[in-house]
Amino acid sequence: MVMMTSKLLGIDLDMRLLDVVKGEQFTPEYLQINPQHTVPALDDNGFKISESRAIAAYLTTLAPDGDKLYPNDPKKKALVDQIMYFDLDKVYKRVLDRFVFDVNATPMVAGAPYTKVKGDLLDSTFRTLELYIARGPWFAGDAMTIADVAILTSVSLAEVSTYRLYQFPNKYRRKVLGMWP
Ligand SMILES: N[C@@H](CCC(=O)N[C@@H](CS)C(=O)NCC(=O)O)C(=O)O
């Protein structure tokens, strides 16, 4: 999400790759940047911030047209925040829960085993996304914002898994998969 947002804003990031599988996020140097030991994190001349949605929101303040992606108007901004919190709490989380085991319950990465409950919860979340996008034209109003970038990131994760996205072919899939230039 941070990489896509920076690209949309025309901000060049000096990126360092961390191999989280090897545990490179636990070095004292990285824990100084991000005590949560998650990627991504940003160090902007000593200003250290983690959580991809928060980083993306911060990046919008550094670009001249950043308020297009994260509006200053309180109500518009509140709607963007609403979708980003929904994404963090439900969409991303449930895709990840579902993604660690594919439809045949084959482990893709270590994690809790796939259960029907997890599948049902993700289906329910995607039905909610359908309702939002039907209201559209974007997830948080009449223009593309970082809320769309957040959702796109989570949906891409489902897309590369074996999740049956074709269950939601009419509105959501076409809109989200077609929105990236
Ligand atoms: N809500 C966080 C989630 C970040 C996250 O969990 N990243 C995973 C990789 S996708 C990670 O860094 N895991 C390593 C760890 O927790 O030690 C965000 O959006 O930045």
The ligand as a Tripos MOL2 file, in Angstrom:
@<TRIPOS>MOLECULE
LIG
   20    19     1     0     0
SMALL
NO_CHARGES

@<TRIPOS>ATOM
      1 N1         -1.0910   -3.4680   10.1520 N.3       1 LIG1
      2 C1          0.2880   -3.5780    9.7330 C.3       1 LIG1
      3 C2          0.5910   -5.0090    9.3920 C.3       1 LIG1
      4 C3          2.0440   -5.2040    9.0160 C.3       1 LIG1
      5 C4          2.4500   -6.6470    9.1230 C.2       1 LIG1
      6 O1          1.8830   -7.4430    9.8810 O.2       1 LIG1
      7 N2          3.4940   -6.9980    8.3520 N.am      1 LIG1
      8 C5          3.9840   -8.3540    8.3800 C.3       1 LIG1
      9 C6          4.3670   -8.7630    6.9960 C.3       1 LIG1
     10 S1          2.9750   -8.6800    5.9190 S.3       1 LIG1
     11 C7          5.2580   -8.3790    9.2190 C.2       1 LIG1
     12 O2          6.0500   -7.4700    9.1510 O.2       1 LIG1
     13 N3          5.4490   -9.4370   10.0070 N.am      1 LIG1
     14 C8          6.6430   -9.6100   10.7500 C.3       1 LIG1
     15 C9          6.4540   -9.5470   12.2410 C.2       1 LIG1
     16 O3          5.3380   -9.2700   12.7340 O.co2     1 LIG1
     17 O4          7.4570   -9.7760   12.9500 O.co2     1 LIG1
     18 C10         0.5530   -2.6550    8.5420 C.2       1 LIG1
     19 O5         -0.3650   -2.4280    7.7530 O.co2     1 LIG1
     20 O6          1.6660   -2.1150    8.4170 O.co2     1 LIG1
@<TRIPOS>BOND
     1     1     2 1
     2     2     3 1
     3     2    18 1
     4     3     4 1
     5     4     5 1
     6     5     6 2
     7     5     7 1
     8     7     8 1
     9     8     9 1
    10     8    11 1
    11     9    10 1
    12    11    12 2
    13    11    13 1
    14    13    14 1
    15    14    15 1
    16    15    16 2
    17    15    17 1
    18    18    19 2
    19    18    20 1
@<TRIPOS>SUBSTRUCTURE
     1 LIG1         1 GROUP 0 **** ****
